[in-house]
Amino acid sequence: MEVKQNNWKVPWSGRGHDFTQEEIAVVVEAMNNADPLTQGRYQVEFEKKFASKFGLKSAFAINTCASALELSAVLCRIKPGDEVIIPAHTFAVSAIPFARRGAKIKWADIDSNTFLASRKTIEPLVTSKTKAIVVVHLYGAACEMTPIMELAKAKNILVVEDVAQAIGAKHNNQFVGSFGDLSCFSFHTHKNMTTLGEGGMLSVRSPDLQKVTPGFRHNGMRPFTNQEEYWKPAMTNVDFDWENEWPYNYCIGEVQCALGAKLLDRFESMNEKRVTRAVRFKSELSAYSEMKFQEVPNGSTTISHLMPARYSGENFGKSRDDLMKLLAFEFGIKMAVQYLPLYRYDMFKRAGFAEAHCPETDYYFDRMVSFPFHYGMSDDQFEYMLDSTKKALRMLRG
Ligand SMILES: Cc1ncc(COP(=O)(O)O)c(C=O)c1O
């Protein structure tokens, strides 16, 4: 029997997690009391708590991780002709801000076991023009940062960490986001922690960049140095932090910040269900060698944000699409495929970034499936998905 697309037994939910009554009360309290409703005391509290929890030199709350990446490209002073190394296997916005500023994007391949870029895949792309490396901790797993940082230091290259999918993951006991020169975090609805659908954080290491980030985030606003009265020459000044580098408004509201600060109190337990389920899912399916799950790099941990896998059914004359069809239409599990290698997207092709040598990225993408793995999945749904996957794999073995 074919399952109708609107009748999934295991849907793909876009809701990262639920909220406790205490968290809802914090939101209501901020709604009633925040004055102003943006750029106030809740933001200061959220930033302080976030920086201290994840060992960051600074934290600037921001409306999205995409904006954090946009500001990173500005703060790295990317200019036309600079080269930026970015994994080809990531969400498009890891690359867009750097392309917008005229950088030449060099696509890094992934490791076939971790599905992540590594020093080995990055190093061959380094030239004298390399200005920055964007490291993406995908699916919840921390990249092997130590060798990447050693390479970057030796070559004087900036490192931007895209931590959108892996807040709280560690490499060598150190939180990701605390290695790079700049780090970008997301609290988007899908993520393990969300500030009501959108939200982000930008961390910058250097004190000089810390000074200019608030201006870039908020229209270049600052007090006049010659303020005569609080209304003279005007209420606030606007100015460039860097000559001719125009600022943005990427601010986030106080209610979101109040919630973000509160969520940090139970951050570890929010990840627990996903992590426990991921271990079980992978171990129960380990007998099926045609399924390859993400391996966590040496010394790294994962917050198990998503559950991707590579299906190699060639020995049985079967393809990834056979598995997708079976799980989706026979078993009613809304599987997904993520992400088209960026050089295969129309946008990057039209912008001149079609060129890449990323055989593992292509091999992986053409075989990849992503299981629904949202927090709100019931135990029954999880067991059903596990059982159905075993059945589907056996059916495909013939
Ligand atoms: C790897 C990665 N980077 C960046 C982003 C952008 O995050 P945001 O939606 O907060 O802008 C996302 C996801 O949404 C992502 O998965």
The ligand as a Gaussian input file, in Angstrom:
#p B3LYP/6-31G(d) Opt

LIG

0 1
 C       25.522000      24.152000       8.617000
 C       24.605000      25.328000       8.730000
 N       25.122000      26.571000       8.678000
 C       24.352000      27.667000       8.795000
 C       22.990000      27.550000       8.965000
 C       22.175000      28.801000       9.028000
 O       21.523000      28.951000      10.230000
 P       20.361000      30.028000      10.377000
 O       19.118000      29.376000       9.878000
 O       20.312000      30.307000      11.857000
 O       20.734000      31.221000       9.603000
 C       22.402000      26.275000       9.026000
 C       20.991000      26.015000       9.208000
 O       20.011000      26.431000       9.180000
 C       23.234000      25.137000       8.907000
 O       22.716000      23.912000       8.961000

